Amino acid sequence: MSKTCIYLDNAATTRISDRVYNAMLPYLRESYGNPGAIYSLGREAARALKNSRLMCAKALSCEQGEIYFTSGGSESDNWAIISAAESIREQGKNRIVTSPFEHKAVLNTVNALEKRGFETVYLPVYENGVVKAEDAERVIDEKTALVTVMYVNNEIGTIQPAAEIGAICKKKGVLFHTDAVQAAPHMIIDVQNDNVDYLSISGHKLHGPKGVGLLYCRKGVPLRPFVNGGAQEHGLRAGTENLASIVGLSEAMAETAENAESERNAMLLLTKKLTSALDKVKGAHLNGDRTKRIPSILNYSFEGIESESLVLQLDLKGIACAGGSACTSGSVHPSHVLMSLGMSESLARGGLRISLGRYNTEDEINIFIGELTNILEKLRKLTGF
């Protein structure tokens, strides 16, 4: 059993909810049939698969035929970006517009496409951690195949103008993809209103299971086969469906939508307590806009502190936080997200991401504030800051 007693890294992954867990159980041991089989056990599984697709479509305000189940956010990002870019290149367009502080699943996919002859235009990121829609409108031209900008930044929690960028792309006839992995747990997403063509979601970020996600693909926009084989996922992604996890994902999305307002209000109270305390800490800097953000992610940089030491000291006290994205842990480089804000390398190395979830309490936040303050004081005595 882990010694961690206060978990504040919900942007990395979340504890599966009781409702999701109970919804999944029957499809692990009882209704375990293959949805492709024609006998009763298979038909029962097929009904569960269809119902899950309907639930996810309802949560996103789209049609069930526009939902494709994947292994998670990274696969969804890869599938959308590669499919859109390669398809539109046939029309003579080879330019991709994105931002330099996207998730690595986007940045590394774009980098791979550059080796296939694509060009990349990076939107400027401002000190508040938000890109501007007018910058996207300015750089989109007749060569642009795709714009991909995240809905919410995964390290600093800032909300990007996805709907505005989507409207610009629609007006200019350019495809738009958004990674909504961090938005889905805390925001009601309407892909129609946001003019989104492709959207990525991951189950384990919203108190669902790991290893499952979805890609929303607007009807009529290009989507190429991603895994060859059988006819699963509308014939575009072969492989027997991970039914129990798909059921868990759909249940998690429904539960999130039902509790969105109450959970947001609860997190706002915890966030207010955190910022009120941390703003008073010597050499502390909140990274990203104070208002254009989801309430669950706070990122502070501390002068004279290395985030790795801070994370390890907190761990010794049974508190789990992150120095940045879980997907970049172990990197010797400072956060690419913090560096994109124009921050010095030394300050970027002192970044700490505190990400809340539905199970965090006020008592936990009080303990965290006390322990963090003591650890900062201890570390600064050692460094002479």
Salt bridges, closest charged atoms under 4 A:
ASP9 OD1 - ARG353 NH2 3.10
GLU75 OE2 - ARG237 NE 2.46
ASP77 OD1 - HIS177 NE2 3.31
GLU86 OE1 - ARG89 NH2 2.99
GLU86 OE2 - ARG116 NH1 2.78
GLU90 OE2 - ARG224 NH2 2.27
GLU119 OE1 - ARG95 NH2 2.83
ASP135 OD1 - ARG138 NH2 3.24
GLU137 OE2 - LYS171 NZ 2.69
ASP141 OD2 - ARG95 NH1 2.25
ASP197 OD1 - ARG218 NE 3.35
GLU233 OE1 - ARG53 NH1 2.86
GLU251 OE2 - ARG19 NE 2.80
GLU255 OE1 - ARG358 NH1 3.48
GLU258 OE1 - ARG19 NH1 2.81
GLU263 OE2 - ARG358 NE 2.54
ASP279 OD1 - ARG290 NH2 3.06
GLU303 OE2 - HIS285 NE2 2.56
ASP315 OD2 - LYS3 NZ 3.53
GLU345 OE2 - ARG349 NH2 2.91
GLU362 OE2 - LYS273 NZ 3.46
GLU377 OE2 - LYS381 NZ 3.82
